[in-house]
């Protein structure tokens, strides 16, 4: 009897252990959802140009499959709300039709295998009209200039800005941070309104230096007077207005000094393919301790048109009064005038020219001119003599008498479409002086312009 009872007890124990094992095993396999990255808590977007998204990331155990559903809500809460049709991925595109106001969104995450559903934190989206083309952010001081593109209170890289007064840059404790970087481009617009930015000083060892670091595709900077700039870097890609430009720079001028290692330009260090620089001038000196230096752009893969430069330009090779090097079949330098006192290289190379230092892989040079007297063109072996009859499509341009450039005929030569063809809606002409810039709104630049050869 005892033996039989012992056998029954042993069988019962085995059954109970099996039940417990299966039960525990089943419980261990229930997936668990974890949100790895919550959506940004606050996002500011501009009405009429909304391109932003809200996103998160999550993980789940036991190789379960995750599902997502985004909700909108009328309050800052992740309970309740209304499911948004087709918003079933890790990212959610903010509706482009939103009007000004505050909106609340969150995501509900579920998984196969009986996992407990979890909900994300609430993402608060503020829609504002500030920073739009019709209501740009106002720049009127060093402090507001530093905010451009910073993301502070919505002043993002894709917003629109307008300067409303002259600014003398006063930075006591920090170095200037260029607007836009090689990884985060400025894609909005900056309208200087014809007002000046004076005494921008940059002394650094870093690459990518200028008022703007990188103007991206679709970005635009116009009507800026950058006066007495002093940029001195031992790095490359250095320009007065921008280090890199793949957008548009127009109706701007720069005075002062711009120097760096290589790819140095009075306006832009590197004009990227698709970038446009037009209706601008510089009187600044541009210097590079290496190659690619130009009075307007050091390295040009885009378009430079209707620009002139008067300063001294120097480097080791590929140095020109307007552009250092023109580098691809789509690169263009046209209707530009080199008025520089000196264009020189410090080696015995041949990459130096009155208008363009050298041309690589094709590109277009058309209707370009240079002063035939008063410009020194040289390399380390001495002065280089250029025929004044050089063609407008040659890297040295056609030489011109000062009579046309800043003499008695200057008021009629510059706007003549058969020659330079500068637009009288954008430029002011008169006899015995070089052209001055207007602004696209017809408001004259606030500072007296006095460019001279």
C-alpha positions as CSV (number, residue, x, y, z in Angstrom):
1,X,0.0,0.0,0.0
2,X,2.7,2.4,0.9
3,X,4.6,1.6,-2.3
4,X,1.5,2.2,-4.4
5,X,0.9,5.6,-2.7
6,X,4.4,6.6,-3.2
7,X,4.1,5.8,-7.0
8,X,0.9,7.9,-7.2
9,X,2.5,10.7,-5.4
10,X,5.5,10.6,-7.7
11,X,3.3,10.7,-10.8
12,X,1.3,13.6,-9.4
13,X,4.5,15.5,-8.7
14,X,5.8,15.0,-12.2
15,X,2.4,16.2,-13.7
16,X,2.5,19.3,-11.5
17,X,6.1,20.1,-12.5
18,X,5.2,19.7,-16.1
19,X,2.2,22.0,-15.7
20,X,4.2,24.6,-13.8
21,X,7.1,24.4,-16.4
22,X,4.7,24.9,-19.3
23,X,2.9,27.7,-17.5
24,X,6.1,29.5,-16.6
25,X,7.6,28.9,-20.1
26,X,4.5,30.4,-21.6
27,X,4.6,33.5,-19.3
28,X,8.3,34.0,-20.1
29,X,7.5,34.3,-23.8
30,X,5.1,37.2,-23.6
31,X,6.8,40.0,-25.7
32,X,7.8,43.3,-24.0
33,X,7.8,46.6,-25.9
34,X,10.3,49.3,-25.1
35,X,10.4,52.8,-26.6
36,X,14.1,53.5,-27.3
37,X,13.6,57.1,-28.5
38,X,10.6,59.2,-27.7
39,X,9.4,61.8,-30.2
40,X,10.7,65.3,-29.8
41,X,8.6,67.1,-27.2
42,X,8.4,70.4,-29.0
43,X,8.5,71.2,-32.7
44,X,8.0,74.6,-34.3
45,X,6.9,74.7,-37.9
46,X,5.9,77.5,-40.3
47,X,2.5,77.7,-41.8
48,X,2.5,77.1,-45.5
49,X,5.9,75.4,-45.7
50,X,5.6,72.4,-43.3
51,X,8.1,69.7,-44.2
52,X,8.9,68.3,-40.7
53,X,8.1,64.8,-39.4
54,X,7.7,63.3,-35.9
55,X,9.4,60.0,-35.2
56,X,10.3,57.5,-32.6
57,X,12.0,54.1,-32.3
58,X,11.0,51.0,-30.3
59,X,12.1,47.4,-29.7
60,X,10.3,44.2,-28.7
61,X,11.5,40.9,-27.2
62,X,10.7,37.4,-28.4
63,X,11.0,38.4,-32.1
64,X,7.5,39.7,-32.1
65,X,6.2,42.1,-34.8
66,X,5.6,45.7,-33.9
67,X,2.7,47.9,-35.1
68,X,2.3,51.6,-34.8
69,X,-0.7,54.0,-34.8
70,X,-0.4,57.7,-34.4
71,X,-3.1,59.8,-32.7
72,X,-4.0,63.4,-32.6
73,X,-5.4,64.9,-29.4
74,X,-7.0,68.1,-28.3
75,X,-4.9,68.3,-25.1
76,X,-1.4,67.5,-24.0
77,X,-2.2,63.9,-23.1
78,X,-1.5,60.5,-24.5
79,X,-4.9,59.1,-23.5
80,X,-7.9,59.2,-25.7
81,X,-7.3,61.0,-29.0
82,X,-8.2,60.2,-32.6
83,X,-6.4,57.6,-34.7
84,X,-4.9,59.2,-37.8
85,X,-5.6,57.3,-41.0
86,X,-2.5,55.8,-42.7
87,X,-0.2,57.0,-39.9
88,X,1.1,53.6,-39.1
89,X,4.9,53.9,-39.2
90,X,7.7,54.9,-36.9
91,X,7.5,58.4,-38.4
92,X,4.6,60.7,-39.0
93,X,4.6,63.6,-41.4
94,X,3.1,66.7,-39.8
95,X,0.1,67.7,-42.0
96,X,1.0,70.4,-44.4
97,X,-2.4,72.1,-44.2
98,X,-2.2,73.0,-40.5
99,X,-3.0,76.6,-39.6
100,X,-1.5,78.6,-36.8
101,X,-2.0,77.0,-33.4
102,X,-0.8,74.2,-31.1
103,X,-1.3,70.5,-31.9
104,X,-0.7,67.3,-29.9
105,X,0.3,63.9,-31.3
106,X,1.4,60.6,-29.8
107,X,1.9,57.0,-31.0
108,X,0.4,53.8,-29.7
109,X,2.7,50.7,-30.2
110,X,1.5,47.1,-30.1
111,X,3.0,43.8,-30.9
112,X,2.1,40.2,-31.7
113,X,2.2,37.6,-29.0
114,X,0.0,39.3,-26.4
115,X,2.4,42.2,-25.5
116,X,1.0,45.0,-23.5
117,X,0.4,48.1,-25.7
118,X,2.4,51.2,-24.8
119,X,2.0,54.8,-25.7
120,X,4.7,57.4,-26.4
121,X,5.1,60.8,-24.9
122,X,3.1,63.6,-26.4
123,X,4.8,65.6,-29.2
124,X,3.6,69.2,-29.1
125,X,3.6,70.9,-32.6
126,X,3.4,74.7,-32.7
127,X,2.5,76.2,-36.1
128,X,3.5,79.8,-36.5
129,X,3.6,82.3,-39.4
130,X,6.9,83.7,-38.1
131,X,9.8,82.9,-40.3
132,X,7.6,82.6,-43.4
133,X,8.4,84.5,-46.6
134,X,5.6,86.9,-45.8
135,X,6.5,87.3,-42.1
136,X,10.3,86.8,-41.8
137,X,12.2,86.9,-38.5
138,X,13.6,90.4,-38.0
139,X,17.4,90.8,-37.6
140,X,18.6,94.1,-36.1
141,X,21.4,93.4,-33.7
142,X,24.4,91.2,-33.1
143,X,22.2,89.0,-30.8
144,X,19.5,88.5,-33.4
145,X,22.2,87.9,-36.1
146,X,23.6,85.1,-34.0
147,X,20.2,83.6,-33.7
148,X,19.7,83.1,-37.4
149,X,19.6,79.4,-38.1
150,X,20.3,78.4,-34.5
151,X,16.9,76.7,-33.9
152,X,16.3,79.0,-30.9
153,X,12.6,79.7,-30.6
154,X,12.0,78.6,-34.1
155,X,14.9,80.5,-35.8
156,X,15.8,77.4,-37.8
157,X,18.0,76.9,-40.9
158,X,15.0,76.7,-43.2
159,X,13.3,79.9,-42.1
160,X,13.2,83.4,-43.6
161,X,15.0,86.5,-42.2
162,X,15.1,90.2,-43.0
163,X,17.6,92.7,-41.7
164,X,16.1,96.1,-40.7
165,X,19.1,98.1,-39.5
166,X,22.8,98.4,-39.8
167,X,24.7,96.0,-37.4
168,X,28.2,96.4,-36.0
169,X,29.2,92.9,-34.9
170,X,30.3,92.9,-31.2
171,X,31.3,89.5,-29.9
172,X,33.3,89.6,-26.7
173,X,33.3,86.1,-25.3
174,X,32.7,83.7,-28.2
175,X,33.8,83.2,-31.7
176,X,31.4,83.7,-34.6
177,X,29.5,80.5,-35.5
178,X,28.9,80.5,-39.3
179,X,25.2,80.0,-40.2
180,X,24.8,76.5,-41.6
181,X,27.3,73.7,-41.6
182,X,28.4,71.0,-44.1
183,X,25.9,68.6,-42.4
184,X,23.1,71.1,-41.8
185,X,22.7,73.6,-44.6
186,X,21.0,77.0,-44.5
187,X,18.0,76.5,-46.9
188,X,15.9,79.5,-45.9
189,X,16.4,83.1,-47.1
190,X,18.3,86.1,-45.7
191,X,17.4,89.5,-47.0
192,X,19.9,92.1,-45.8
193,X,17.5,94.8,-47.0
194,X,20.5,96.9,-48.1
195,X,21.7,97.3,-44.5
196,X,25.3,96.6,-43.5
197,X,27.0,94.1,-41.3
198,X,30.3,95.7,-40.2
199,X,33.4,94.4,-38.4
200,X,32.7,90.6,-38.6
201,X,36.0,89.2,-37.3
202,X,36.8,85.5,-37.5
203,X,40.2,84.2,-36.4
204,X,40.4,80.4,-36.3
205,X,42.1,77.2,-37.5
206,X,38.8,75.7,-38.6
207,X,37.5,75.0,-42.1
208,X,34.2,76.3,-43.5
209,X,34.2,79.9,-42.3
210,X,32.2,83.0,-43.3
211,X,29.1,84.8,-42.4
212,X,27.4,81.6,-43.6
213,X,29.0,78.2,-43.4
214,X,26.9,76.4,-46.0
215,X,24.1,77.9,-48.1
216,X,22.2,74.8,-49.3
217,X,20.2,74.2,-52.4
218,X,17.1,76.5,-52.3
219,X,18.8,78.8,-49.8
220,X,19.3,82.5,-50.7
221,X,21.3,85.4,-49.3
222,X,20.7,88.8,-50.9
223,X,21.1,92.5,-50.4
224,X,23.9,92.2,-47.8
225,X,26.7,94.8,-47.4
226,X,29.5,93.0,-45.5
227,X,31.8,95.8,-44.5
228,X,35.3,95.7,-43.1
229,X,35.1,91.9,-42.7
230,X,38.3,90.3,-41.3
231,X,38.4,86.5,-41.8
232,X,41.7,84.8,-41.0
233,X,41.7,81.1,-40.9
234,X,44.3,78.4,-41.4
235,X,41.6,76.1,-42.7
236,X,40.0,75.7,-46.1
237,X,36.7,76.8,-47.6
238,X,36.7,80.4,-46.6
239,X,34.4,83.1,-48.0
240,X,33.1,86.5,-46.9
241,X,29.4,85.7,-47.4
242,X,29.7,81.9,-47.4
243,X,32.2,79.1,-47.2
244,X,30.1,76.9,-49.4
245,X,27.2,78.0,-51.7
246,X,24.8,75.6,-53.5
247,X,22.0,78.1,-53.4
248,X,21.9,81.8,-54.4
249,X,24.0,84.8,-53.4
250,X,22.9,88.0,-55.1
251,X,23.1,91.7,-54.8
252,X,25.8,91.6,-52.1
253,X,29.2,93.3,-51.7
254,X,32.1,92.6,-49.4
255,X,35.0,94.9,-48.2
256,X,37.9,94.0,-45.9
257,X,40.1,90.9,-45.9
258,X,39.4,87.2,-46.4
259,X,42.3,84.7,-46.0
260,X,42.6,80.9,-45.5
261,X,44.4,77.8,-46.7
262,X,42.6,76.9,-49.9
263,X,39.3,77.4,-51.7
264,X,39.2,81.1,-50.6
265,X,36.9,83.7,-52.1
266,X,35.8,87.2,-51.4
267,X,32.2,86.1,-51.5
268,X,32.4,82.3,-51.4
269,X,35.1,79.8,-50.9
270,X,33.4,77.0,-52.9
271,X,30.5,77.7,-55.3
272,X,29.0,74.2,-55.6
273,X,27.4,72.8,-58.7
274,X,24.0,74.4,-59.0
275,X,25.1,77.4,-56.9
276,X,24.6,80.9,-58.3
277,X,26.5,84.1,-57.5
278,X,25.2,87.0,-59.4
279,X,25.2,90.8,-59.3
280,X,27.8,91.1,-56.6
281,X,31.1,92.8,-56.1
282,X,34.0,92.7,-53.7
283,X,36.8,95.2,-52.9
284,X,38.3,92.9,-50.3
285,X,41.7,91.3,-50.5
286,X,41.6,87.5,-50.8
287,X,44.6,85.4,-49.9
288,X,45.3,81.6,-49.7
289,X,48.3,79.8,-48.5
290,X,47.4,77.1,-51.0
291,X,45.4,76.7,-54.2
292,X,42.0,78.0,-55.5
293,X,41.7,81.7,-54.6
294,X,39.4,84.2,-56.3
295,X,38.1,87.7,-55.8
296,X,34.5,86.3,-55.9
297,X,34.9,82.5,-55.5
298,X,37.9,80.3,-55.0
299,X,36.4,77.1,-56.5
300,X,33.6,77.4,-58.9
301,X,31.4,74.5,-60.1
302,X,28.3,76.6,-60.4
303,X,27.5,80.0,-62.0
304,X,29.2,83.4,-61.4
305,X,27.6,86.2,-63.4
306,X,27.6,90.0,-63.5
307,X,30.2,90.3,-60.7
308,X,33.3,92.4,-60.4
309,X,36.2,92.5,-58.0
310,X,38.9,95.1,-57.2
311,X,41.0,93.7,-54.4
312,X,44.4,91.9,-54.4
313,X,44.2,88.2,-54.9
314,X,47.0,85.7,-54.1
315,X,47.7,82.0,-53.6
316,X,50.0,79.2,-54.7
317,X,48.2,78.2,-57.9
318,X,44.7,78.4,-59.5
319,X,44.2,82.1,-58.7
320,X,42.0,84.5,-60.6
321,X,40.6,88.0,-60.1
322,X,37.1,86.6,-60.2
323,X,37.4,82.8,-59.8
324,X,40.4,80.6,-58.9
325,X,39.3,77.6,-60.8
326,X,36.3,76.7,-63.1
327,X,36.0,73.0,-62.7
328,X,33.3,71.2,-64.7
329,X,31.3,71.4,-67.9
330,X,28.4,73.2,-66.2
331,X,30.6,75.7,-64.4
332,X,30.1,79.2,-65.8
333,X,31.8,82.6,-65.4
334,X,30.2,85.2,-67.5
335,X,29.8,89.0,-67.8
336,X,32.2,89.5,-65.0
337,X,34.9,92.1,-64.8
338,X,38.3,91.8,-63.0
339,X,39.6,95.2,-61.8
340,X,42.1,93.9,-59.3
341,X,45.3,95.7,-58.6
342,X,47.2,92.4,-58.4
343,X,46.5,88.8,-59.1
344,X,49.5,86.6,-58.2
345,X,50.7,83.1,-57.3
346,X,53.7,82.3,-55.2
347,X,54.9,79.4,-57.4
348,X,56.2,79.0,-61.0
349,X,52.9,77.4,-62.0
350,X,50.7,78.7,-64.9
351,X,47.4,78.6,-63.0
352,X,46.9,82.4,-62.8
353,X,44.6,84.7,-64.8
354,X,43.1,88.1,-64.8
355,X,39.5,86.6,-64.6
356,X,40.0,82.9,-63.9
357,X,43.1,81.2,-62.7
358,X,42.5,77.9,-64.6
359,X,39.8,75.9,-66.3
360,X,39.4,72.2,-65.7
361,X,37.1,69.7,-67.4
362,X,35.4,72.3,-69.6
363,X,33.0,75.0,-68.5
364,X,31.9,78.3,-69.9
365,X,33.7,81.6,-69.9
366,X,31.8,84.3,-71.8
367,X,31.8,88.1,-72.0
368,X,34.4,88.6,-69.3
369,X,36.6,91.7,-69.1
370,X,39.6,93.0,-67.2
371,X,41.4,96.3,-66.8
372,X,44.2,96.5,-69.4
373,X,46.3,98.9,-67.3
374,X,47.1,99.0,-63.6
375,X,46.7,95.3,-62.9
376,X,49.8,93.2,-62.1
377,X,49.6,89.5,-63.1
378,X,52.5,87.4,-61.9
379,X,54.0,84.2,-60.6
380,X,57.2,83.5,-58.7
381,X,59.2,84.0,-61.9
382,X,57.9,87.5,-62.5
383,X,55.3,89.6,-64.2
384,X,53.1,87.8,-66.8
385,X,52.2,89.9,-69.9
386,X,48.7,89.4,-71.3
387,X,47.5,90.8,-74.6
388,X,44.8,93.4,-74.1
389,X,43.0,91.8,-77.0
390,X,42.4,88.5,-75.1
391,X,39.0,87.1,-75.9
392,X,36.0,87.4,-73.5
393,X,36.0,83.6,-73.5
394,X,39.6,83.5,-72.4
395,X,40.6,83.1,-68.7
396,X,42.1,86.6,-69.0
397,X,39.1,88.3,-70.4
398,X,39.2,91.2,-72.8
399,X,41.3,94.1,-71.6
400,X,39.5,97.4,-71.3
401,X,40.6,101.1,-71.0
402,X,39.6,102.8,-67.8
403,X,37.5,105.2,-69.9
404,X,34.8,102.5,-70.0
405,X,35.3,101.0,-66.5
406,X,35.3,104.1,-64.3
407,X,35.8,107.0,-66.7
408,X,33.6,109.1,-68.9
409,X,32.0,106.1,-70.6
410,X,31.3,104.0,-67.5
411,X,27.7,105.1,-67.2
412,X,26.8,103.6,-70.5
413,X,29.3,100.7,-71.0
414,X,28.3,98.7,-67.9
415,X,24.5,98.4,-68.7
416,X,25.2,97.8,-72.5
417,X,23.9,94.3,-73.3
418,X,26.5,94.0,-76.1
419,X,29.2,94.1,-73.4
420,X,28.7,93.7,-69.6
421,X,24.9,93.9,-69.7
422,X,24.4,94.8,-66.0
423,X,20.8,95.2,-65.0
424,X,19.8,98.8,-64.3
425,X,17.1,97.6,-62.0
426,X,19.8,96.2,-59.7
427,X,22.7,98.5,-60.4
428,X,23.3,102.3,-60.3
429,X,25.5,103.7,-63.1
430,X,27.2,107.0,-63.6
431,X,30.1,108.4,-65.4
432,X,33.5,108.4,-63.7
433,X,32.7,105.7,-61.1
434,X,32.2,102.0,-60.8
435,X,28.6,100.6,-60.5
436,X,26.8,100.7,-57.2
437,X,24.3,98.1,-56.0
438,X,20.6,98.8,-55.4
439,X,18.4,96.2,-53.7
440,X,15.6,94.1,-55.3
441,X,13.0,96.1,-53.4
442,X,14.3,99.4,-54.8
443,X,15.6,100.6,-51.5
444,X,19.2,101.9,-51.8
445,X,21.9,100.4,-49.7
446,X,22.1,102.4,-46.5
447,X,25.9,102.9,-46.6
448,X,27.7,105.1,-49.2
449,X,29.3,102.8,-51.7
450,X,32.7,103.9,-53.0
451,X,34.3,101.0,-54.9
452,X,37.5,102.0,-56.7
453,X,40.0,100.5,-59.0
